[in-house]
Each structure stands twice: as structure tokens, then as C-alpha cells.
Amino acid sequence: MAKGKDVRIIITLECTECRTNPDKRSPGVSRYTTKKNRRNTTARLELKKFCPNCNRHTVHKEIK
């Protein structure tokens, strides 16, 4: 049986550089999906991932 509140939830990580910089290589925003444990990691997640729009590794922050 499935529980009402799962411990592991799916989150979306969005590039911070693409969101703020209008002069970039191509239009669009880089987004990744991953899972996190809501009991152990209550704060918003920040990871360095590769952004194909910026063509380099940038900080990706969790969005709702």
C-alpha cells in the first residue's frame, strides 16, 4: 500500500545562470530532475551540474 507522504520526493533543479542572464548561447533553461529525502534534507538543494545552454558547469537550485 502506498503511504500518503513519501519520504523520497522528486524535485526539479534549474540553472541559475540561464534564469538571470538574457545574453546566452541559446534560449531556454536547463532543468534536471532528481530525488531527495525530505527528512534528511529539509533545505533547498543546490548542485553543480552541466548546463547545455551555458555550455559549462553551473549551480542548479531546487525549484517548486
Residue pairs with C-beta under 8 A, 6 or more apart in sequence:
7 37
7 38
7 39
8 35
8 36
8 37
8 38
9 35
9 36
9 38
10 33
10 34
10 35
11 33
11 34
11 35
11 36
11 45
11 62
11 63
12 31
12 32
12 33
12 62
12 63
13 31
13 32
13 33
13 34
13 45
13 47
13 49
13 60
13 61
13 62
13 63
14 29
14 30
14 31
14 60
14 61
14 62
14 63
15 29
15 30
15 31
15 49
15 51
15 53
15 54
15 58
15 59
15 60
16 58
16 59
16 60
16 61
17 24
17 51
17 54
17 58
17 59
18 24
18 28
18 29
18 30
18 51
18 53
18 54
18 58
19 29
21 54
24 53
24 54
25 53
25 54
25 55
26 53
27 53
28 53
29 53
30 49
30 51
30 52
30 53
30 54
30 58
30 60
31 60
32 49
32 60
34 45
34 47
36 45
36 62
44 61
44 62
45 61
45 62
46 59
46 60
46 61
46 62
47 59
47 60
48 57
48 58
48 59
48 60
49 57
49 58
49 60
50 56
50 57
51 57
51 58
51 60
